[in-house]
Amino acid sequence: MPTVLATALGVGILGGIATWGFLSIGTILIWAAFVAWASFFAIGGDNRAVGLNITSNAFGVFVAWIVALLILSSPVAGLPAPIWVGLLVFISVVVYILASPFAPVSSVPAVTLGYATTFAYISQTPDAFTYASLLSASFKNVLIVIIVSMTIGTLFGYASAKLSAAFASKTA
């Protein structure tokens, strides 16, 4: 079977299964899983990419979570929010890129996807951008729900890579 068809079938089958599972559970986020799934393939889609994607995505989520907590603190009276948030983003992006020589978080694109996914969630989910949610030990906490969703997405990416390879080799 041609590689592109094998990949389409492998990813499509597991994408359908993942969607059904995530929507049935209801607390984890299929869109965050698909971001991690794509990130897994973008950084190689192989055995090495599994761990690297999980740790890099999680690091991005963690950095964004810290930034979210700091945004809420706004320690300088009179400092306009866009300036405060801009400074925090500047500092945090510099920090996570400077951390990239450390192998477990060396995929800057995967870190960035975790970071961006975190802000997508807290900016679009009612009550997610509060101390109560950010510090809760539940799936209301972006740190928990995004890392779990992205980790599962990475594992689905890995499974779809294996399934696609099996399809491709069956008729090769």
C-alpha positions in Angstrom: 0.0 0.0 0.0 1.4 3.4 -0.8 2.8 5.2 2.3 0.4 8.2 2.0 -2.6 5.9 1.9 -1.3 3.8 4.8 -0.7 7.0 6.8 -4.1 8.4 5.9 -5.8 5.1 7.1 -3.7 4.7 10.2 -4.2 8.3 11.4 -7.8 8.4 10.2 -8.8 5.2 12.0 -7.1 6.1 15.3 -8.3 9.7 14.9 -11.8 8.5 14.8 -11.3 6.2 17.8 -9.6 9.0 19.8 -12.4 11.4 19.0 -15.0 8.9 20.1 -13.1 8.2 23.3 -12.3 11.8 24.2 -15.9 12.9 23.6 -17.2 10.0 25.6 -15.1 10.8 28.6 -15.7 14.6 28.3 -13.0 15.9 30.6 -9.9 15.6 28.3 -9.5 17.7 25.2 -9.4 16.2 21.7 -8.1 19.4 20.1 -5.1 19.4 22.5 -4.5 15.8 21.7 -4.5 16.5 18.0 -2.0 19.4 18.5 0.3 16.9 20.3 -0.3 14.3 17.7 0.8 16.7 14.9 3.7 17.8 17.1 4.8 14.2 17.5 5.0 13.7 13.7 6.6 17.1 13.2 9.6 16.1 15.4 10.1 12.8 13.7 7.2 10.5 14.4 9.5 7.8 15.7 10.3 6.1 19.1 12.6 9.0 20.1 9.8 11.5 19.4 7.5 10.0 22.0 9.4 11.0 25.1 10.7 14.2 23.6 7.2 15.3 22.5 5.7 14.5 25.9 8.4 16.3 27.9 8.6 19.3 25.5 4.8 19.8 25.3 4.5 19.5 29.1 7.4 22.0 29.7 5.5 24.5 27.4 2.3 23.9 29.4 4.2 24.4 32.7 5.9 27.6 31.5 2.6 29.0 30.3 0.9 28.0 33.6 3.5 30.0 35.5 3.0 33.0 33.2 -0.8 32.7 33.8 -0.3 32.8 37.6 2.1 35.8 37.2 -0.4 37.6 34.9 -3.0 37.4 37.6 -0.6 38.8 40.2 0.1 42.0 38.3 2.5 43.4 41.0 3.1 46.9 39.5 0.2 49.2 40.2 -0.7 51.3 37.1 1.2 49.1 34.7 -1.2 48.5 31.8 -2.1 44.8 31.4 -0.8 44.5 27.8 2.6 45.7 28.9 2.7 43.3 31.9 1.6 40.4 29.8 4.0 41.3 26.9 6.9 41.4 29.4 6.0 38.0 30.8 5.7 36.4 27.4 9.0 37.9 26.3 10.8 36.6 29.4 9.1 33.1 29.3 9.8 32.6 25.6 13.5 33.5 26.2 13.6 31.1 29.1 12.1 28.2 27.3 14.3 28.7 24.2 17.4 29.0 26.4 16.4 25.7 28.0 16.4 23.9 24.7 20.0 22.5 25.0 18.6 20.4 27.8 17.6 17.2 25.9 14.2 16.5 27.4 12.9 19.9 26.3 15.0 20.4 23.2 12.1 20.6 20.7 11.3 24.3 20.7 8.3 23.8 18.4 6.8 21.2 20.7 7.4 23.4 23.7 5.7 26.3 21.8 2.7 24.1 21.0 2.3 23.2 24.7 2.6 26.9 25.6 0.1 28.1 23.0 -2.4 25.3 23.7 -2.3 26.4 27.4 -3.2 29.9 26.5 -5.9 28.7 24.0 -7.5 26.8 26.8 -7.4 29.5 29.5 -8.5 32.3 27.1 -11.5 30.3 25.8 -12.7 28.3 28.8 -15.0 30.1 31.3 -13.4 30.5 34.8 -10.2 28.7 33.7 -8.1 31.9 34.1 -8.5 32.2 37.9 -6.4 31.3 40.8 -9.1 28.8 41.9 -8.8 26.9 38.6 -5.1 27.3 38.1 -4.3 25.9 41.5 -7.0 23.2 41.7 -6.1 19.5 41.8 -8.6 18.7 39.0 -9.2 18.8 35.3 -10.2 22.4 35.7 -6.5 23.1 36.1 -4.9 23.8 32.7 -1.7 22.3 33.9 -3.4 18.9 34.4 -6.0 18.8 31.6 -3.6 20.0 28.8 -0.7 17.8 29.9 -2.9 14.7 30.1 -4.6 15.5 26.8 -1.4 16.1 25.0 0.3 13.0 26.5 -2.6 10.9 25.3 -2.4 12.6 21.9 1.3 11.8 21.6 0.5 8.1 22.4 -2.2 8.1 19.7 0.4 9.6 17.3 2.8 6.8 18.1 0.1 4.2 17.7 -1.0 5.7 14.4 2.6 5.7 13.2 2.9 2.0 14.0 -0.4 1.2 12.4 0.5 3.2 9.3 3.8 1.3 9.0 2.0 -2.0 9.4 -0.4 -1.0 6.6 2.4 0.1 4.3 4.5 -3.1 4.9 1.5 -5.5 4.3 1.4 -4.8 0.6 4.9 -3.6 0.0 
